[in-house]
Amino acid sequence: MDPYVVVRSINGEHFTQEITSGRHRLFSDKLESFGGADKGPGPYGYLLAALGS
């Protein structure tokens, strides 16, 4: 496992974040009803997944 994680904003998106961990690429976003584009789980979804893994 690579010892780094990079999180960056996506231009033109209000809440979408691109998360890179080694060779893996994920997206985090808010639901459309909260102003996001729903392109991926929200921060709490990732937090709960991390706790469960």
N, C-alpha and C positions, 0 to 999 in steps of 0.2 A: 504494500500500500504506500502510495506517495504521501509524504507528511504535510501536504498543503491542501487547502481548499480556497478557491477564489470565487468571490461573489461580486457580480457587477450588474448595474442597471442597464436596461435596454432602452435606447433612445426612442422617444415617442410613446412610451408605455408608462402609465402612472405607477403601477405596482409590480410589474414583471421583473424578476431577477433571474439571471443566468448563474447557475452554480456549477463550477467545475471542480471535480475531485479526482485527481489522476487523469485517467482516460475517460471518465464518466462525466456526462453533461446532463444536468437537470434544470428544471424551471420551477420557480415558485411564483405564485400570483394570488390575488384575491378573487373572490367570486364576482360575477358581473353585477350582482345586486349590491355589492359594496364598492363598485367603481373600477374593478379590475377587468381583465379579459379572460379569466378562468383558464389560463394556459398551463396550470399545474397546481399541485396542492399548495395550500397556504402555509405560512410559517408554523402554525400550531399542528398542522397535519404532519409536517416533517419532524417536529419535536416529538410527537406521539410515536411516530414510526421509529425514531432513533431510540426512544425509551423501550420500545417493544422488541428491538432487534438484539 
